[in-house]
């Protein structure tokens, strides 16, 4: 809720059964220095794990399945999803030692119905950028709760991406109590361009460009990968993989029947064969996660990639839109491409594209399901509000629309649906093998270190004699250049010496007070001198000096 990614919704029925819808992760914001992924807070589920009946997945994207390894490492409940979704879920679970042995996966389709004591779960196919995406309906004695997952409407997509209009309409004929509706693209008031238009644009671009094409695409945007392959074949271009992962993903998709090859000769497998081709016949394809393409393009632009170097006349096409949280980094990447005499174009700037529902899509879903209550989900606050506005424009009562915050509980007892209490739902941050051991204090320290550096003061004392053994040594990293600021460092050393000696002379000597006193005095001094606040690390070492006298027993001759 009110963020991009990390989808997880818990539907609790009769205070007895909990149905978990999606279990996703999100990529960290710029200020989350060093963090790899962010996953949901499982505290409430941990406290009520005996009620959980299963996890139900809408797609194989990381915002739907990315947190599964961490969830499955402590919860032993069945996981349900379509064929491709379950395959991707198994792959991601296998990467973590704690969840690698989990094997309670179940494949469903849009005709499946799973009956539990407190509700029946059914599914309906939706159009998304990955095959086998579904929405979920949980029917209860008070009506159905429907979760759309990521969806949009497009009649021009291939069969395996098509929306199950009949299935949605059938659910709508019965009472839909609440609709949890995708809101990520709700601000888009225009009509999303159909995939047929995307295919035509790719063909025209590949055909018009006289030089090489370097194309980047997210690994889970299978539909776009298919369109790139088809357009390459239609324009007589051949595809060279910029990284091994590109080939692995496409090979796996071909094996599963999710990508079909129009011509077996569409790929180039070696740099030697690549050099034989005219630049107008070449597409260099990079497939990966957000950030992978950015790093790869920088290496190509700086001539550090041994296989591909961006040259004059090269056109870089971003076939999937970069994440908004990476806008600054992508701006620098584009700049590096232009410095290498290449050009960058983005598919989403040329066309009105999205894998999520626009305003008109949301309104159509409302008319098909006719829910009693609407709960906008999957989006930042302004996007949730845009979904609310879109519903009100159709005559939907504003009193029956609830925009909760992360962790809010919405309760329905048979009369009204209202916000009740809230549960713990803070971010759980993944840093290397650490899960949840990085909090706001650590992030704040990392932020300070990245901006103002660290200042270290080392002092050796003899507490019994109340004296400083050696004059304090001060140094810094990322704060000032020591060689050019010797007067500042000398003043700081004198200040530390005076502060430590004052504490030694105090009858109520305390180690904690000594270190805190050094930090405060140094912090005030350095801020006055530099207008910066580095992280200050006082290192106090204690020694005991004992002088022993030895008698000389040697006899004089």
Secondary structure, DSSP 8 states (H G I E B T S, - for coil): --SSS---EEEEETTTEEEEE---EE---TTSTT--EEE---HHHHHTGGGEEEEE-S-SSHHHHTTHHHHHTT----EEE-HHHHHHHHHHHHTSTTTTT---EEE--TT-EEE-SS-EEEEEE-B-SSTT-EEEEEEETTEEEEE--S-B--TTS-GGG---HHHHHHHHHS-EEEEEEE-TTTT--S----HHHHHHHHHHHHHH--S-EEEEEETT-HHHHHHHHHHHHHTT-EEEESSHHHHHHHHHHHHTTSS--S-GGGEE--HHHHHHS-GGGEEEEEEESTTHHHHHHHHHHTT--SS----TT-EEEE-S---GGGHHHHHHHHHHHHHTT-EEEEHHHHS---SS--HHHHHHHHHHH--SEEEEESS-HHHHHHHHHHHHHTT--GGGB----TTEEEEESSS-EEEEEE-----EEEETTEES---HHHHHHHHHHHHH-EEEEEEEEETTTTEEEEEEEEEEESS--GGG-HHHHHHHHHHHHHHHHHHHHSTT--HHHHHHHHHHHHHHHHHHHHS---EEEEEEEE---------------
